[in-house]
Amino acid sequence: MLECFHNHILMYASKRYSFDYPANRVRNLLAVIDYMAHKDRPDQIDEQGNTKYVAVWSKRANNYVARKEKVPKTYPYMYVQGLIGAILERREQDQGPLFSKAVLLPDDPRHTRPRLAPFPPPQVDVILARRLGRLEKSM
């Protein structure tokens, strides 16, 4: 079940793109809302009352397998459009500049330290002085 949820997150936050922490968090929360709203969808039923199946290629079985087809998704949480409208309305009424610094949440990982390295970077001229070229290494 956890693997299914992780696959669901990839629909909202693809690994091909990088997102900063707040954007990634929002995308994960959207994935949670969508997953929880649709995880218990019933199977599709045909006219005779039988469960509908669809053929899907399985890499593990190296053959086609039959998978139950689910009822199409409904989006009962479409109030998101209203939220977007409210956000834009608040932005329009906001007096602060658009480029003002955002306040970090208390659990934001950027509070831990400002960079990945355990120590601050040296001056650029120090880095350039210790750098050896390809030809200098062989001498």
N, C-alpha and C positions, 0 to 999 in steps of 0.2 A: 504494500500500500504506500509506503514511503517513497519507493522508486517511482510509482505512478505520479505522486505529488511532485517529485523533482522534475519529471518529464513535463508536468503541467507548468511548472515555473518557467521552463525554457521557452514556452509560448509567449511569455510576457517579458522575460529578460534573457535574451539570446546570449550565448557565450561569444558570439562573433563581435559584439559591441561592448564597449566599456561604459559603465554608468557610475556616476559618483554615488556616494553612500545614500543620500536622501532619495535620489531617483530609483536606485536599486531597491530600497526599502519599500517605496510606494508600489513598485512593480510586483514585489513579492506579496504585498498585502492584497493587491488586485488578484493575483493568482490564488491566494487563499480564499477570497470571496467567491471567485468563480468555481474553484474546486469544491468548496463546501456546498454551493448551491446546486451542483450537478452530479455529485458523487453517487447518489442513490437513485439515478434515473432508471425507470423500468425498461425492460426489453421491448422492442417493437413486435407487434403481433400482426400477422397477415389476416386476410378475410376469413380464413378457416379457423382462426384462433391459435395457430401455431406460431412459435417463436421464429422470427426472421434471423437468418444467418447470412454472413458475407464472407467470401473467400479472401484471405489475407496471406501474403507470403511470409513464411517464418524462416529467419536465417538459421535458427537453432535446429529446426527439423529439416531444413533444406527442401521444403516442399510447401504447398499451400495448406493452410489449416482453416477450419470454419470458426468464425468468431461471432458471438451474438451481437446483433445490431441494436443499439440503444435508441430510445425516443430522442428526436432532435432537441438540442438545448433550447431552453427558454431563458430569458434574461429578466428575472423578477426584480433585480436590483438596478433597473434602468434609471433610478433616481440619481445615478452618477451624472447624467446630463444636467439635472438641477444643481448638483454640486459644482459642476464646471461653470454654470451661469452665475452662481453665487460667488465663486472665486473671482471671476472676471469683474463682477459688479464691485466687489470689495477692492480689487486692484484699481478700478477706475476712481473710486472715492478716496484712495490712499493718498496722503499728502507727502509721504516720504519719497526719496528718489528711487528710481527703479534699480539702480546699481548699488544700493545700500547692502552692507554685509548681512548675511543671514545668521540668525542665532542658532548655534548648534544644540541639538538635543543632548540631555545628560548622558545617554547611552551611545552617543556617536563615537565610533572608534577613533576619530581624529583627535579626541581628547587625550588619548594614550600617549602619543608622541607625534611630532609633525612630519617625521620621515621614517622610512624603513630601516635605515642604517642606525646602529646603536650610538654613533657619535656624529657631531656636526661635520659637514664637508670642509676639507682644507681649501685654501685659496687656489684659484685656477692656475696661477703661475707656479705654485708648488707641484701641482699635478703635472703640468707641462714639463717641468724640470726633471721629474723622475721618469717620464715616459721615454722609452727607447724605441727607435724605429726598427724596422725589419733588418736593415743593413747594419745598424749599430750593434745588434744582438750577436751577430755572427763574428764580429771582430774580437 
